[in-house]
Amino acid sequence: MSETLTDGVHHIGLAVRDLDEAASFFCGVLGFWERGRNDDYPALFISDGKIILTLWQVADPAYSIAFDGRGNIGLHHLALAVQDRAMLDLVHDRVRTHPGVTVEFAPGPTKPGSDKLHMICAAAGGIRIEFIAR
């Protein structure tokens, strides 16, 4: 087997409807912090200390097209790790009451009989986010 040419993820760029809405979710609810901003693009660079997300505001939110996970090519969802079941439950409690968030399903097994737990929600203008307990 040959050596890989890449070395992990540097950052993930997400197109969002509104930077303030996205910042409210990622920073206000999940605890990410702002690393930088480009008001000309506009873009916001945030981190949780392990990953960097670049949030790019779409040019015209009124004409943006919602993602269809069964029909669009591209990022299906963002999966973020949490420490354990207690943290997964805390994330669920915080995101389910945040304005604009739709919980697709509450914490539970990734498949029947599995001890791996996760949940998925749609937030920040419809971006699907999975949270998985380590």
N, C-alpha and C positions, 0 to 999 in steps of 0.2 A: 504494500500500500504506500502511496506517495504521501509526502508531507503536505498538510493543508497550507494554502496560501494566505488564509485569513487568520485573525487573532481575536475572535470574539466580536461582540457588538460595540460599536463606538457610540451611536445614538440612533434613535428612531424618530422619524419625522412624521407628524400627524397633521393632516389638514383639518382645521376646525372652523365652525361657523362664526365663533366669536371668541377672541382671546380672553376677555374678562370672564366669560362663562367657563371656559376651559381652565383658566387659572383658579377660579373659585373651587372647582372640583379637585384638580390635582394638588394645588397648594393648600387650599382651605380645608379640604376633607382628608386627603391622603398624606399631607405633610411634606410634599415636595417643596423646594425653594427655588426662587428665581436666580439663575446664573447670568442672565443677560437678556437683552431685548433689542430688536431692530424695528423701530417704528415705521421705517420706510417700506418694509416688505408687506405687512407687519408680521413679526415672529417673536416668540417668547421661548427662551431656553431654560428648562427647569431640570432639577435632579432630586433624587432621593438618596444620593451618595453612592449608589451603585450603577445607576443607569441615567442617561441624559435623554430627555425628550425634547424635541423641537416641535413647537406648536405653531403651525403656519395658518394664518387666517385666510380663508378663501376670498377671492376678489369681490364677489357679489353673493352674499349669503342667500338672498331671495331666489337666486337661480341655481343654487347648489343642488346636487342630486344625492339623496340619501343612499348609503351603501346597501347593497343587496348581496349578502354572503353566499347566495346560491347562484348569482348571476354576474358578479363583477370579478375581474382579475385584480389582485392586489392584496393588501393586508386584510385578513378576515377578522382578526381581533388581536388585541394586545394582551399577553398573559403576564401578570405580575405575581411574583412569589411573596408569600407572607410566612412568618415564622412557624405558626402552628394553628390548631383549631381555634384557640382562644382569640388569636389575632384575626383569623378569618371571620369569626362571629362579630368582632369589633368593627371590622371593615363593613360587614353587612349592615350592622346597626347604623353606621354613619352614612353610607351611601344611599340606603333605602329612603331616608328622609330628606336627602338633598334635592333641591328644586331641579326638575328636568331629568332626573335619573329614573330609568325603568329597570327594575330587577327582573332579569329573564328567569333566573331560578336562584333560590336561597342556598346556603351552604349544604352540600351533600356529596355523596360519592361520585367520582368521575365516571364510574360504570357500576352496575349492580355487583355487590360483593367486594368492591374495592375499598381499601383503607385510605386511599388518596382522596382528599376532599377539595372541592372547588365551588365557585359560584361565578355567575356571569351577569353583568349589567350593561346597559347602554347609557352613556353619559356624555357630557361635553358636546352636545349636538348630535348624538347618535353613535359615537364611537363605542364599539363593543370592547369591554374589558373583562378578562377572566382573572380571578384571584385564586391562586392555588397554594394550599398549605404544604409546607415542606415536610 
